[in-house]
Amino acid sequence: MKLFLRLSFLGTAYCGYHVQENAPSIQKVLNETAEKVFGFPCDIVGCSRTDSGVHAEEFC
């Protein structure tokens, strides 16, 4: 299944978009949330990476 999502987020509490082992990231939260919603592991792929603390008004 493929979905297109357009997201906004406040990145203050995150180390950036890309998954990091020992730090919270936007991608990690999206993957975990999608798994809860759909009931199986999901690998969310973003349009780019962000730095620590970066916010996004429209992120695909």
mmCIF file as Biopython writes it, N, C-alpha, C and O atoms, coordinates in Angstrom:
data_model
#
loop_
_atom_site.group_PDB
_atom_site.id
_atom_site.type_symbol
_atom_site.label_atom_id
_atom_site.label_alt_id
_atom_site.label_comp_id
_atom_site.label_asym_id
_atom_site.label_entity_id
_atom_site.label_seq_id
_atom_site.pdbx_PDB_ins_code
_atom_site.Cartn_x
_atom_site.Cartn_y
_atom_site.Cartn_z
_atom_site.occupancy
_atom_site.B_iso_or_equiv
_atom_site.auth_seq_id
_atom_site.auth_asym_id
_atom_site.pdbx_PDB_model_num
ATOM 1   N N  . MET A ? 1  ? 0.845  -1.164 0.000  1.0 0.0 1  A 1 
ATOM 2   C CA . MET A ? 1  ? 0.000  0.000  0.000  1.0 0.0 1  A 1 
ATOM 3   C C  . MET A ? 1  ? 0.897  1.235  0.000  1.0 0.0 1  A 1 
ATOM 4   O O  . MET A ? 1  ? 1.872  1.304  0.748  1.0 0.0 1  A 1 
ATOM 5   N N  . LYS A ? 2  ? 0.565  2.195  -0.833 1.0 0.0 2  A 1 
ATOM 6   C CA . LYS A ? 2  ? 1.296  3.460  -0.852 1.0 0.0 2  A 1 
ATOM 7   C C  . LYS A ? 2  ? 0.314  4.592  -0.610 1.0 0.0 2  A 1 
ATOM 8   O O  . LYS A ? 2  ? -0.779 4.616  -1.176 1.0 0.0 2  A 1 
ATOM 9   N N  . LEU A ? 3  ? 0.717  5.528  0.238  1.0 0.0 3  A 1 
ATOM 10  C CA . LEU A ? 3  ? -0.088 6.698  0.551  1.0 0.0 3  A 1 
ATOM 11  C C  . LEU A ? 3  ? 0.763  7.942  0.377  1.0 0.0 3  A 1 
ATOM 12  O O  . LEU A ? 3  ? 1.981  7.897  0.544  1.0 0.0 3  A 1 
ATOM 13  N N  . PHE A ? 4  ? 0.128  9.040  0.045  1.0 0.0 4  A 1 
ATOM 14  C CA . PHE A ? 4  ? 0.812  10.326 -0.022 1.0 0.0 4  A 1 
ATOM 15  C C  . PHE A ? 4  ? 0.293  11.167 1.134  1.0 0.0 4  A 1 
ATOM 16  O O  . PHE A ? 4  ? -0.911 11.397 1.247  1.0 0.0 4  A 1 
ATOM 17  N N  . LEU A ? 5  ? 1.187  11.620 1.981  1.0 0.0 5  A 1 
ATOM 18  C CA . LEU A ? 5  ? 0.813  12.451 3.122  1.0 0.0 5  A 1 
ATOM 19  C C  . LEU A ? 5  ? 1.465  13.815 2.998  1.0 0.0 5  A 1 
ATOM 20  O O  . LEU A ? 5  ? 2.614  13.931 2.573  1.0 0.0 5  A 1 
ATOM 21  N N  . ARG A ? 6  ? 0.739  14.819 3.364  1.0 0.0 6  A 1 
ATOM 22  C CA . ARG A ? 6  ? 1.269  16.178 3.426  1.0 0.0 6  A 1 
ATOM 23  C C  . ARG A ? 6  ? 1.166  16.595 4.889  1.0 0.0 6  A 1 
ATOM 24  O O  . ARG A ? 6  ? 0.065  16.727 5.421  1.0 0.0 6  A 1 
ATOM 25  N N  . LEU A ? 7  ? 2.304  16.801 5.536  1.0 0.0 7  A 1 
ATOM 26  C CA . LEU A ? 7  ? 2.347  17.009 6.981  1.0 0.0 7  A 1 
ATOM 27  C C  . LEU A ? 7  ? 2.880  18.376 7.370  1.0 0.0 7  A 1 
ATOM 28  O O  . LEU A ? 7  ? 3.627  19.010 6.624  1.0 0.0 7  A 1 
ATOM 29  N N  . SER A ? 8  ? 2.482  18.810 8.543  1.0 0.0 8  A 1 
ATOM 30  C CA . SER A ? 8  ? 3.080  19.965 9.209  1.0 0.0 8  A 1 
ATOM 31  C C  . SER A ? 8  ? 3.542  19.479 10.573 1.0 0.0 8  A 1 
ATOM 32  O O  . SER A ? 8  ? 2.886  18.640 11.190 1.0 0.0 8  A 1 
ATOM 33  N N  . PHE A ? 9  ? 4.664  19.998 11.046 1.0 0.0 9  A 1 
ATOM 34  C CA . PHE A ? 9  ? 5.122  19.594 12.377 1.0 0.0 9  A 1 
ATOM 35  C C  . PHE A ? 9  ? 5.999  20.663 13.003 1.0 0.0 9  A 1 
ATOM 36  O O  . PHE A ? 9  ? 6.621  21.475 12.319 1.0 0.0 9  A 1 
ATOM 37  N N  . LEU A ? 10 ? 6.025  20.631 14.331 1.0 0.0 10 A 1 
ATOM 38  C CA . LEU A ? 10 ? 6.931  21.462 15.115 1.0 0.0 10 A 1 
ATOM 39  C C  . LEU A ? 10 ? 8.081  20.560 15.537 1.0 0.0 10 A 1 
ATOM 40  O O  . LEU A ? 10 ? 7.877  19.588 16.265 1.0 0.0 10 A 1 
ATOM 41  N N  . GLY A ? 11 ? 9.263  20.871 15.090 1.0 0.0 11 A 1 
ATOM 42  C CA . GLY A ? 11 ? 10.403 19.989 15.309 1.0 0.0 11 A 1 
ATOM 43  C C  . GLY A ? 11 ? 11.252 20.301 16.520 1.0 0.0 11 A 1 
ATOM 44  O O  . GLY A ? 11 ? 12.337 19.741 16.671 1.0 0.0 11 A 1 
ATOM 45  N N  . THR A ? 12 ? 10.784 21.182 17.384 1.0 0.0 12 A 1 
ATOM 46  C CA . THR A ? 12 ? 11.576 21.609 18.534 1.0 0.0 12 A 1 
ATOM 47  C C  . THR A ? 12 ? 12.122 20.447 19.357 1.0 0.0 12 A 1 
ATOM 48  O O  . THR A ? 12 ? 13.286 20.474 19.756 1.0 0.0 12 A 1 
ATOM 49  N N  . ALA A ? 13 ? 11.314 19.438 19.615 1.0 0.0 13 A 1 
ATOM 50  C CA . ALA A ? 13 ? 11.712 18.331 20.495 1.0 0.0 13 A 1 
ATOM 51  C C  . ALA A ? 13 ? 12.366 17.169 19.750 1.0 0.0 13 A 1 
ATOM 52  O O  . ALA A ? 13 ? 12.590 16.112 20.338 1.0 0.0 13 A 1 
ATOM 53  N N  . TYR A ? 14 ? 12.675 17.349 18.464 1.0 0.0 14 A 1 
ATOM 54  C CA . TYR A ? 14 ? 13.183 16.241 17.656 1.0 0.0 14 A 1 
ATOM 55  C C  . TYR A ? 14 ? 14.570 16.540 17.103 1.0 0.0 14 A 1 
ATOM 56  O O  . TYR A ? 14 ? 14.956 17.698 16.943 1.0 0.0 14 A 1 
ATOM 57  N N  . CYS A ? 15 ? 15.316 15.466 16.812 1.0 0.0 15 A 1 
ATOM 58  C CA . CYS A ? 15 ? 16.689 15.594 16.310 1.0 0.0 15 A 1 
ATOM 59  C C  . CYS A ? 15 ? 16.714 15.801 14.796 1.0 0.0 15 A 1 
ATOM 60  O O  . CYS A ? 15 ? 17.789 15.865 14.200 1.0 0.0 15 A 1 
ATOM 61  N N  . GLY A ? 16 ? 15.564 15.904 14.181 1.0 0.0 16 A 1 
ATOM 62  C CA . GLY A ? 16 ? 15.461 16.051 12.732 1.0 0.0 16 A 1 
ATOM 63  C C  . GLY A ? 16 ? 14.493 15.026 12.186 1.0 0.0 16 A 1 
ATOM 64  O O  . GLY A ? 16 ? 13.803 14.352 12.952 1.0 0.0 16 A 1 
ATOM 65  N N  . TYR A ? 17 ? 14.433 14.900 10.873 1.0 0.0 17 A 1 
ATOM 66  C CA . TYR A ? 17 ? 13.485 13.963 10.268 1.0 0.0 17 A 1 
ATOM 67  C C  . TYR A ? 17 ? 13.971 12.522 10.335 1.0 0.0 17 A 1 
ATOM 68  O O  . TYR A ? 17 ? 13.224 11.641 10.762 1.0 0.0 17 A 1 
ATOM 69  N N  . HIS A ? 18 ? 15.193 12.269 9.927  1.0 0.0 18 A 1 
ATOM 70  C CA . HIS A ? 18 ? 15.719 10.913 9.757  1.0 0.0 18 A 1 
ATOM 71  C C  . HIS A ? 18 ? 15.857 10.162 11.086 1.0 0.0 18 A 1 
ATOM 72  O O  . HIS A ? 18 ? 16.248 10.749 12.095 1.0 0.0 18 A 1 
ATOM 73  N N  . VAL A ? 19 ? 15.536 8.865  11.081 1.0 0.0 19 A 1 
ATOM 74  C CA . VAL A ? 19 ? 15.625 8.027  12.289 1.0 0.0 19 A 1 
ATOM 75  C C  . VAL A ? 19 ? 17.058 7.998  12.819 1.0 0.0 19 A 1 
ATOM 76  O O  . VAL A ? 19 ? 18.010 7.799  12.065 1.0 0.0 19 A 1 
ATOM 77  N N  . GLN A ? 20 ? 17.192 8.200  14.125 1.0 0.0 20 A 1 
ATOM 78  C CA . GLN A ? 20 ? 18.479 8.111  14.811 1.0 0.0 20 A 1 
ATOM 79  C C  . GLN A ? 20 ? 18.318 7.116  15.955 1.0 0.0 20 A 1 
ATOM 80  O O  . GLN A ? 20 ? 17.242 7.031  16.547 1.0 0.0 20 A 1 
ATOM 81  N N  . GLU A ? 21 ? 19.355 6.373  16.273 1.0 0.0 21 A 1 
ATOM 82  C CA . GLU A ? 21 ? 19.257 5.321  17.292 1.0 0.0 21 A 1 
ATOM 83  C C  . GLU A ? 21 ? 18.833 5.827  18.664 1.0 0.0 21 A 1 
ATOM 84  O O  . GLU A ? 21 ? 17.920 5.272  19.275 1.0 0.0 21 A 1 
ATOM 85  N N  . ASN A ? 22 ? 19.482 6.864  19.146 1.0 0.0 22 A 1 
ATOM 86  C CA . ASN A ? 22 ? 19.270 7.290  20.533 1.0 0.0 22 A 1 
ATOM 87  C C  . ASN A ? 22 ? 18.672 8.685  20.667 1.0 0.0 22 A 1 
ATOM 88  O O  . ASN A ? 22 ? 18.914 9.373  21.659 1.0 0.0 22 A 1 
ATOM 89  N N  . ALA A ? 23 ? 17.900 9.102  19.684 1.0 0.0 23 A 1 
ATOM 90  C CA . ALA A ? 23 ? 17.297 10.427 19.746 1.0 0.0 23 A 1 
ATOM 91  C C  . ALA A ? 23 ? 15.928 10.393 19.060 1.0 0.0 23 A 1 
ATOM 92  O O  . ALA A ? 23 ? 15.731 9.641  18.106 1.0 0.0 23 A 1 
ATOM 93  N N  . PRO A ? 24 ? 14.993 11.198 19.540 1.0 0.0 24 A 1 
ATOM 94  C CA . PRO A ? 24 ? 13.663 11.221 18.923 1.0 0.0 24 A 1 
ATOM 95  C C  . PRO A ? 24 ? 13.706 11.895 17.547 1.0 0.0 24 A 1 
ATOM 96  O O  . PRO A ? 24 ? 14.362 12.922 17.372 1.0 0.0 24 A 1 
ATOM 97  N N  . SER A ? 25 ? 13.004 11.312 16.580 1.0 0.0 25 A 1 
ATOM 98  C CA . SER A ? 25 ? 12.959 11.897 15.238 1.0 0.0 25 A 1 
ATOM 99  C C  . SER A ? 25 ? 11.531 11.879 14.707 1.0 0.0 25 A 1 
ATOM 100 O O  . SER A ? 25 ? 10.700 11.093 15.163 1.0 0.0 25 A 1 
ATOM 101 N N  . ILE A ? 26 ? 11.257 12.736 13.754 1.0 0.0 26 A 1 
ATOM 102 C CA . ILE A ? 26 ? 9.934  12.808 13.127 1.0 0.0 26 A 1 
ATOM 103 C C  . ILE A ? 26 ? 9.616  11.482 12.436 1.0 0.0 26 A 1 
ATOM 104 O O  . ILE A ? 26 ? 8.519  10.950 12.605 1.0 0.0 26 A 1 
ATOM 105 N N  . GLN A ? 27 ? 10.548 10.950 11.670 1.0 0.0 27 A 1 
ATOM 106 C CA . GLN A ? 27 ? 10.318 9.707  10.931 1.0 0.0 27 A 1 
ATOM 107 C C  . GLN A ? 27 ? 10.008 8.545  11.883 1.0 0.0 27 A 1 
ATOM 108 O O  . GLN A ? 27 ? 9.134  7.727  11.597 1.0 0.0 27 A 1 
ATOM 109 N N  . LYS A ? 28 ? 10.709 8.473  12.991 1.0 0.0 28 A 1 
ATOM 110 C CA . LYS A ? 28 ? 10.474 7.398  13.959 1.0 0.0 28 A 1 
ATOM 111 C C  . LYS A ? 28 ? 9.053  7.477  14.513 1.0 0.0 28 A 1 
ATOM 112 O O  . LYS A ? 28 ? 8.370  6.458  14.614 1.0 0.0 28 A 1 
ATOM 113 N N  . VAL A ? 29 ? 8.609  8.673  14.870 1.0 0.0 29 A 1 
ATOM 114 C CA . VAL A ? 29 ? 7.251  8.856  15.393 1.0 0.0 29 A 1 
ATOM 115 C C  . VAL A ? 29 ? 6.217  8.505  14.328 1.0 0.0 29 A 1 
ATOM 116 O O  . VAL A ? 29 ? 5.214  7.860  14.632 1.0 0.0 29 A 1 
ATOM 117 N N  . LEU A ? 30 ? 6.448  8.921  13.083 1.0 0.0 30 A 1 
ATOM 118 C CA . LEU A ? 30 ? 5.514  8.584  12.001 1.0 0.0 30 A 1 
ATOM 119 C C  . LEU A ? 30 ? 5.436  7.076  11.788 1.0 0.0 30 A 1 
ATOM 120 O O  . LEU A ? 30 ? 4.343  6.530  11.641 1.0 0.0 30 A 1 
ATOM 121 N N  . ASN A ? 31 ? 6.578  6.398  11.771 1.0 0.0 31 A 1 
ATOM 122 C CA . ASN A ? 31 ? 6.597  4.939  11.597 1.0 0.0 31 A 1 
ATOM 123 C C  . ASN A ? 31 ? 5.836  4.234  12.723 1.0 0.0 31 A 1 
ATOM 124 O O  . ASN A ? 31 ? 5.036  3.334  12.470 1.0 0.0 31 A 1 
ATOM 125 N N  . GLU A ? 32 ? 6.090  4.648  13.956 1.0 0.0 32 A 1 
ATOM 126 C CA . GLU A ? 32 ? 5.425  4.022  15.102 1.0 0.0 32 A 1 
ATOM 127 C C  . GLU A ? 32 ? 3.917  4.269  15.076 1.0 0.0 32 A 1 
ATOM 128 O O  . GLU A ? 32 ? 3.135  3.364  15.365 1.0 0.0 32 A 1 
ATOM 129 N N  . THR A ? 33 ? 3.513  5.478  14.734 1.0 0.0 33 A 1 
ATOM 130 C CA . THR A ? 33 ? 2.090  5.814  14.674 1.0 0.0 33 A 1 
ATOM 131 C C  . THR A ? 33 ? 1.395  5.065  13.549 1.0 0.0 33 A 1 
ATOM 132 O O  . THR A ? 33 ? 0.293  4.551  13.739 1.0 0.0 33 A 1 
ATOM 133 N N  . ALA A ? 34 ? 2.019  4.995  12.380 1.0 0.0 34 A 1 
ATOM 134 C CA . ALA A ? 34 ? 1.433  4.266  11.249 1.0 0.0 34 A 1 
ATOM 135 C C  . ALA A ? 34 ? 1.270  2.788  11.590 1.0 0.0 34 A 1 
ATOM 136 O O  . ALA A ? 34 ? 0.278  2.170  11.202 1.0 0.0 34 A 1 
ATOM 137 N N  . GLU A ? 35 ? 2.231  2.220  12.308 1.0 0.0 35 A 1 
ATOM 138 C CA . GLU A ? 35 ? 2.124  0.810  12.699 1.0 0.0 35 A 1 
ATOM 139 C C  . GLU A ? 35 ? 0.928  0.590  13.628 1.0 0.0 35 A 1 
ATOM 140 O O  . GLU A ? 35 ? 0.229  -0.417 13.517 1.0 0.0 35 A 1 
ATOM 141 N N  . LYS A ? 36 ? 0.696  1.533  14.543 1.0 0.0 36 A 1 
ATOM 142 C CA . LYS A ? 36 ? -0.468 1.422  15.430 1.0 0.0 36 A 1 
ATOM 143 C C  . LYS A ? 36 ? -1.777 1.525  14.640 1.0 0.0 36 A 1 
ATOM 144 O O  . LYS A ? 36 ? -2.725 0.788  14.911 1.0 0.0 36 A 1 
ATOM 145 N N  . VAL A ? 37 ? -1.828 2.424  13.677 1.0 0.0 37 A 1 
ATOM 146 C CA . VAL A ? 37 ? -3.046 2.634  12.882 1.0 0.0 37 A 1 
ATOM 147 C C  . VAL A ? 37 ? -3.327 1.451  11.964 1.0 0.0 37 A 1 
ATOM 148 O O  . VAL A ? 37 ? -4.456 0.962  11.918 1.0 0.0 37 A 1 
ATOM 149 N N  . PHE A ? 38 ? -2.313 0.983  11.232 1.0 0.0 38 A 1 
ATOM 150 C CA . PHE A ? 38 ? -2.513 -0.050 10.214 1.0 0.0 38 A 1 
ATOM 151 C C  . PHE A ? 38 ? -2.320 -1.478 10.732 1.0 0.0 38 A 1 
ATOM 152 O O  . PHE A ? 38 ? -2.777 -2.432 10.103 1.0 0.0 38 A 1 
ATOM 153 N N  . GLY A ? 39 ? -1.649 -1.627 11.870 1.0 0.0 39 A 1 
ATOM 154 C CA . GLY A ? 39 ? -1.470 -2.950 12.452 1.0 0.0 39 A 1 
ATOM 155 C C  . GLY A ? 39 ? -0.302 -3.747 11.906 1.0 0.0 39 A 1 
ATOM 156 O O  . GLY A ? 39 ? -0.199 -4.945 12.169 1.0 0.0 39 A 1 
ATOM 157 N N  . PHE A ? 40 ? 0.577  -3.109 11.153 1.0 0.0 40 A 1 
ATOM 158 C CA . PHE A ? 40 ? 1.777  -3.775 10.645 1.0 0.0 40 A 1 
ATOM 159 C C  . PHE A ? 40 ? 2.880  -2.731 10.495 1.0 0.0 40 A 1 
ATOM 160 O O  . PHE A ? 40 ? 2.586  -1.541 10.374 1.0 0.0 40 A 1 
ATOM 161 N N  . PRO A ? 41 ? 4.152  -3.158 10.501 1.0 0.0 41 A 1 
ATOM 162 C CA . PRO A ? 41 ? 5.267  -2.209 10.394 1.0 0.0 41 A 1 
ATOM 163 C C  . PRO A ? 41 ? 5.196  -1.392 9.101  1.0 0.0 41 A 1 
ATOM 164 O O  . PRO A ? 41 ? 4.891  -1.917 8.031  1.0 0.0 41 A 1 
ATOM 165 N N  . CYS A ? 42 ? 5.483  -0.107 9.229  1.0 0.0 42 A 1 
ATOM 166 C CA . CYS A ? 42 ? 5.454  0.799  8.078  1.0 0.0 42 A 1 
ATOM 167 C C  . CYS A ? 42 ? 6.786  1.530  7.985  1.0 0.0 42 A 1 
ATOM 168 O O  . CYS A ? 42 ? 7.398  1.851  9.004  1.0 0.0 42 A 1 
ATOM 169 N N  . ASP A ? 43 ? 7.224  1.788  6.780  1.0 0.0 43 A 1 
ATOM 170 C CA . ASP A ? 43 ? 8.447  2.553  6.552  1.0 0.0 43 A 1 
ATOM 171 C C  . ASP A ? 43 ? 8.060  3.831  5.821  1.0 0.0 43 A 1 
ATOM 172 O O  . ASP A ? 43 ? 7.882  3.830  4.603  1.0 0.0 43 A 1 
ATOM 173 N N  . ILE A ? 44 ? 7.933  4.909  6.567  1.0 0.0 44 A 1 
ATOM 174 C CA . ILE A ? 44 ? 7.550  6.197  6.002  1.0 0.0 44 A 1 
ATOM 175 C C  . ILE A ? 44 ? 8.787  6.834  5.369  1.0 0.0 44 A 1 
ATOM 176 O O  . ILE A ? 44 ? 9.837  6.925  6.004  1.0 0.0 44 A 1 
ATOM 177 N N  . VAL A ? 45 ? 8.659  7.268  4.126  1.0 0.0 45 A 1 
ATOM 178 C CA . VAL A ? 45 ? 9.759  7.904  3.399  1.0 0.0 45 A 1 
ATOM 179 C C  . VAL A ? 45 ? 9.395  9.362  3.166  1.0 0.0 45 A 1 
ATOM 180 O O  . VAL A ? 45 ? 8.340  9.659  2.605  1.0 0.0 45 A 1 
ATOM 181 N N  . GLY A ? 46 ? 10.257 10.269 3.592  1.0 0.0 46 A 1 
ATOM 182 C CA . GLY A ? 46 ? 10.006 11.696 3.428  1.0 0.0 46 A 1 
ATOM 183 C C  . GLY A ? 46 ? 10.679 12.260 2.195  1.0 0.0 46 A 1 
ATOM 184 O O  . GLY A ? 46 ? 11.535 11.615 1.589  1.0 0.0 46 A 1 
ATOM 185 N N  . CYS A ? 47 ? 10.284 13.474 1.829  1.0 0.0 47 A 1 
ATOM 186 C CA . CYS A ? 47 ? 10.827 14.117 0.633  1.0 0.0 47 A 1 
ATOM 187 C C  . CYS A ? 47 ? 12.250 14.631 0.852  1.0 0.0 47 A 1 
ATOM 188 O O  . CYS A ? 47 ? 12.986 14.849 -0.110 1.0 0.0 47 A 1 
ATOM 189 N N  . SER A ? 48 ? 12.635 14.824 2.108  1.0 0.0 48 A 1 
ATOM 190 C CA . SER A ? 48 ? 13.992 15.294 2.402  1.0 0.0 48 A 1 
ATOM 191 C C  . SER A ? 48 ? 14.266 15.095 3.886  1.0 0.0 48 A 1 
ATOM 192 O O  . SER A ? 48 ? 13.437 14.549 4.614  1.0 0.0 48 A 1 
ATOM 193 N N  . ARG A ? 49 ? 15.423 15.538 4.320  1.0 0.0 49 A 1 
ATOM 194 C CA . ARG A ? 49 ? 15.783 15.473 5.733  1.0 0.0 49 A 1 
ATOM 195 C C  . ARG A ? 49 ? 15.688 16.875 6.309  1.0 0.0 49 A 1 
ATOM 196 O O  . ARG A ? 49 ? 15.748 17.864 5.578  1.0 0.0 49 A 1 
ATOM 197 N N  . THR A ? 50 ? 15.538 16.954 7.621  1.0 0.0 50 A 1 
ATOM 198 C CA . THR A ? 50 ? 15.589 18.250 8.288  1.0 0.0 50 A 1 
ATOM 199 C C  . THR A ? 50 ? 16.620 18.178 9.410  1.0 0.0 50 A 1 
ATOM 200 O O  . THR A ? 50 ? 16.965 17.098 9.891  1.0 0.0 50 A 1 
ATOM 201 N N  . ASP A ? 51 ? 17.095 19.326 9.808  1.0 0.0 51 A 1 
ATOM 202 C CA . ASP A ? 51 ? 18.027 19.407 10.927 1.0 0.0 51 A 1 
ATOM 203 C C  . ASP A ? 51 ? 17.260 19.398 12.243 1.0 0.0 51 A 1 
ATOM 204 O O  . ASP A ? 51 ? 16.033 19.492 12.264 1.0 0.0 51 A 1 
ATOM 205 N N  . SER A ? 52 ? 17.983 19.286 13.310 1.0 0.0 52 A 1 
ATOM 206 C CA . SER A ? 52 ? 17.396 19.297 14.643 1.0 0.0 52 A 1 
ATOM 207 C C  . SER A ? 52 ? 16.636 20.596 14.882 1.0 0.0 52 A 1 
ATOM 208 O O  . SER A ? 52 ? 17.132 21.681 14.577 1.0 0.0 52 A 1 
ATOM 209 N N  . GLY A ? 53 ? 15.420 20.476 15.433 1.0 0.0 53 A 1 
ATOM 210 C CA . GLY A ? 53 ? 14.632 21.650 15.796 1.0 0.0 53 A 1 
ATOM 211 C C  . GLY A ? 53 ? 13.900 22.339 14.667 1.0 0.0 53 A 1 
ATOM 212 O O  . GLY A ? 53 ? 13.236 23.348 14.902 1.0 0.0 53 A 1 
ATOM 213 N N  . VAL A ? 54 ? 13.995 21.833 13.452 1.0 0.0 54 A 1 
ATOM 214 C CA . VAL A ? 54 ? 13.367 22.479 12.294 1.0 0.0 54 A 1 
ATOM 215 C C  . VAL A ? 54 ? 11.874 22.168 12.261 1.0 0.0 54 A 1 
ATOM 216 O O  . VAL A ? 54 ? 11.463 21.034 12.505 1.0 0.0 54 A 1 
ATOM 217 N N  . HIS A ? 55 ? 11.063 23.188 11.957 1.0 0.0 55 A 1 
ATOM 218 C CA . HIS A ? 55 ? 9.620  23.035 11.794 1.0 0.0 55 A 1 
ATOM 219 C C  . HIS A ? 55 ? 9.304  22.915 10.304 1.0 0.0 55 A 1 
ATOM 220 O O  . HIS A ? 55 ? 10.113 23.297 9.459  1.0 0.0 55 A 1 
ATOM 221 N N  . ALA A ? 56 ? 8.125  22.384 9.989  1.0 0.0 56 A 1 
ATOM 222 C CA . ALA A ? 56 ? 7.706  22.285 8.590  1.0 0.0 56 A 1 
ATOM 223 C C  . ALA A ? 56 ? 6.239  22.674 8.467  1.0 0.0 56 A 1 
ATOM 224 O O  . ALA A ? 56 ? 5.399  22.217 9.243  1.0 0.0 56 A 1 
ATOM 225 N N  . GLU A ? 57 ? 5.938  23.521 7.488  1.0 0.0 57 A 1 
ATOM 226 C CA . GLU A ? 57 ? 4.548  23.875 7.192  1.0 0.0 57 A 1 
ATOM 227 C C  . GLU A ? 57 ? 3.944  22.889 6.209  1.0 0.0 57 A 1 
ATOM 228 O O  . GLU A ? 57 ? 2.754  22.583 6.284  1.0 0.0 57 A 1 
ATOM 229 N N  . GLU A ? 58 ? 4.757  22.392 5.289  1.0 0.0 58 A 1 
ATOM 230 C CA . GLU A ? 58 ? 4.277  21.415 4.314  1.0 0.0 58 A 1 
ATOM 231 C C  . GLU A ? 58 ? 5.422  20.471 3.971  1.0 0.0 58 A 1 
ATOM 232 O O  . GLU A ? 58 ? 6.361  20.846 3.269  1.0 0.0 58 A 1 
ATOM 233 N N  . PHE A ? 59 ? 5.336  19.266 4.464  1.0 0.0 59 A 1 
ATOM 234 C CA . PHE A ? 59 ? 6.373  18.256 4.271  1.0 0.0 59 A 1 
ATOM 235 C C  . PHE A ? 59 ? 5.702  17.032 3.679  1.0 0.0 59 A 1 
ATOM 236 O O  . PHE A ? 59 ? 4.711  16.548 4.225  1.0 0.0 59 A 1 
ATOM 237 N N  . CYS A ? 60 ? 6.223  16.525 2.574  1.0 0.0 60 A 1 
ATOM 238 C CA . CYS A ? 60 ? 5.598  15.382 1.887  1.0 0.0 60 A 1 
ATOM 239 C C  . CYS A ? 60 ? 6.346  14.101 2.184  1.0 0.0 60 A 1 
ATOM 240 O O  . CYS A ? 60 ? 5.968  13.037 1.694  1.0 0.0 60 A 1 
#
